[in-house]
Amino acid sequence: SFPQSYIHSFIHSFSTRSESCIITYKMAKKDKKKVAVSVSLNETAKFSTIDAPGVSQPNMEEVVEAAAAAAAAAGGAQGRRAISSTGPRMTAEKSGGKFIGGDSFTERTKNPPFLQTRNSIYEQIKARRAAELSTKEQIPITVTMPDGTLMEKDREGTAFTAWKTTPFHVAQVISQGLADSSTVARVTYESFVTDYSLSEDGMEGEDTLMDAMEDGGIEQDQTAASTATKTLLWDMTRPLVGPVAKLELLKFADDKEAKTVFWHSSAHMLGEALEHLYGCKLTIGPPLAGGFYYDSFMGADALREEDYKPVEAEVSKIIKAKQKFERMVITKEEGLELFADNPFKVQILKTKVADGTRTTVYRCGDLIDLCRGPHVSTTGKVKAFAATRHSATNWLGDTENDTLQRMYGISFPDKKMLKVWKENQEKAKERDHRRIAAKQDLVMFHELSAGSAFWLPHGTRIYNKLIEFIKDHYWKRGYSEIITPNIYNLNLWHQSGHALHYKDAMFCFDVEGQEWAMKPMNCPGHCLMFANSIRSWRDLPIRFADFGVLHRNELSGALTGLTRVRRFQQDDAHIYCTEDQIESEVLGSLDFMKSVYTTFGMTYKLELSTRPAKALGDVELWDKAEKALANAMDEFAGKGGWRVNPGDGAFYGPKIDIKVMDAMDRIHQCATVQLDFQLPIRFNLEYNTGLKEKGKEFARPVMVHRAMLGSVERMFAVLCEHYGGKWPLWLSPRQLMVIPIHAEFGDYCSGIRQKLHDEKFYADVDLSKSTFQKKVRNAQIAQYNFQLVVGKAECENGTVNIRTRDNKVEGEMKVE
């Protein structure tokens, strides 16, 4: 009886091939059954879903009853979300009533005995793999570089051969400096040699870190992970296994995947230090979008800030040792023996690695870890390392499971990079939206509604102005604003496909014996509105815009200021158009985006993400849509003004990724333009084509998902940090402060303030007993854009004297 999440992962792995699979499952007190299904993978505009023909959605009444019984049996525990889950979810194994960590860690122990035992077992397995390798035929291979150069021999003139030549050897032919500076290789094979097998090489199973990497903001490159196209990220020191059609050598400074690999290797080094110093039980250690972390089990013990320096010192020793990262394939049974002392690694192996299959481990020093890789060649590639923070977390992110200790880190191939990073971190602290929002009385939070912001009067001014700003664009650009319900019967989410994968992140509740939920996105509701009327080709494009309130049941531990919340609004719009209108509608959306971010003073980059290997829908439609997007981007940005991100489109359609840069050159992905071929199918959306030919009277519209701000809450946070709290006049919640030099001018100042208020300026008057200098300083600290100073001359002349918040005197001016 596997957890349902693993069954979904199992189905997902089969959906990449035209095969059927047999699934054994148990649910809601029913007997075990075997169901043969032909699996197909669909993905809506926000989340992937699975269609299994002949298998209906579960009877929700039975599931609710089963969930209620399970909750009661657990003493009412609600699990990892804010409410009881109404379906099966992944839980840790319990043994004798204890969490799986048990007494595997009792106290801090330096260089614990299990390190030596584990290494001894590793050497035995390594000998078996060496025997297997000796049977491989080292046949000649060729390697083609990105510029088309064909390479066949190493520096000594020896022919490149499979199972021996590595990307490092190829790079050495060009220059030793290139070989030394390359972090990882991206290899596109023409073919694999006949004695190479992905399954034998441990490459067909599930990547055990995939979920954690996605949670940490790592975007998985579909091309680099595609075995169908034989394009793979490859260790620089790992032997090649076939003729190479394209070998790319990636460097930390130039490539995001090289950064990911570099930080993944650094996480292993952090894990090695934690084992050396404390003997803790390591769980997972993924790279993040900007760094890495490692979770470890330490029983009742916990990491402290004073642990940072010892960890950094230990990592420094590991760096100086220049330990090699060594990849090895293991069977599931060998893995269980290798990690017998670590219950967390054992559970990963039991649940993520199928019986009779293989996976991989990496060794550096005496750390041996389950890992898909790839990694840097040696620990010496890391030149600068810092432990940055720590926190408590739970195994599998579930508060019912073992408490773990998480340590975060950052590393670079140059010490100067670390220095710059630390300087930027200090600047970022000053610009942190949580700090600014509290200081300027914009937003508050309360534990009685965790993850939902309380917008104070001045914060509400900014929030409303952002919405008004977008609504003005809607009026000019032909959008129709609509209002949709906040709650729906869960059947809507079954039809859209979101319920199957996303239900755990929805707020669900019972209404007269049926399950309902608060909406986490607007798309399905907009589809209902489109389907409500008979549509003609003359009606298209239809542009529905909705600022409806959305709710997502995020993990409490994941809530972060305004960037990760449970209640939010989006400038969400969906365009329904014909295939021939795709280009013009996308061009209009890009022009919309440009206008918005130019107003904000932010720059952007565009990427076209094309058809992935597991795309759904007609190839001709994909090709036509991608061409339309490319034409729109050429017209908008010019040829060469954007880049292709091959194979990284969503399953449901190609998309344009818009990367926005703020004042600190940080990248944010807020705006989006995505095509969707699948949701119109799920809701059977059609329009009358006006054609008389039989079978062509009706056609499906193409659905364009687009947002300019994305979440208003998140955009507020981005802009808060972009401006550093110095809001531009049009967006500022404190625009003008009228300041009398003496109290006798108070009435005149109050009159000025009222005139400004009537003209819809946010104006205040300081009638306090503070000194004039103090009033000016207070207004500047509060980030009023202008101070209007009034003295005797101003009263007599009907004027004010204007100062900026940067204390620049603009001079006397009539109020009118």
Secondary structure, 3 states (H helix, E strand, C coil): CCCHHHHHHHHHHHCCCCCEEEEEECCCCCCCEEEEEECEEEECCCCEEEECCCCCCCCHHHHHHHHHHHHHHCCCCCCCCCCCCCCCCCCCCCECCECCCCCCCCCCCCCCCHHHHHHHHHHHHHHHHHHHHCCCCCCECCEECCCCCEECECCCCCECECCCCCHHHHHHHHCHHHHHHCCEEEEEECCCCCCCCCCCCCCCCCCCCHHHHHHCCCCCCCCCCCCCCCEEEECCCCCCCCCEEEEEEECCCCCHHHHHHHHHHHHHHHHHHHHHHHCCEECCCCEECCEEEEEEECCCCCCCHHHHHHHHHHHHHHHHHCCECEEEEEEHHHHHHHCCCCHHHHHHHHHHCCCCCEEEEEEECCEEEECCCCCCCEHHHCCEEEEEEEEEEEHHHCCCCCEEEEEEEEEECCHHHHHHHHHHHHHHHHHCHHHHHHHCCCEECCHHHCCCCEECHHHHHHHHHHHHHHHHHHHHHCCEECCCCCEEECHHHHHHCHHHHHHHHCCEEEECCEEEEECCCCHHHHHHHHHCCCCEHHHCCEEEEECCEEECCCCHHHCECCCECCEEEEEEEEEEECHHHHHHHHHHHHHHHHHHHHHHCCEEEEEEECCCCCCCCCHHHHHHHHHHHHHHHHHHHCCCCCEEECCCCECCECEEEEEEECCCCCEECCCEEEEECCHHHHCCCCEECCCCCCCCCEECCEEEEEEEEEEHHHHHHHHHHHHCCCCCCCCCCCCEEEEECCHHHHHHHHHHHHHHHHCCCCEEECCCCCCHHHHHHHHHHCCCCEEEEECHHHHHHCEEEEEECCCCEEEEEECC
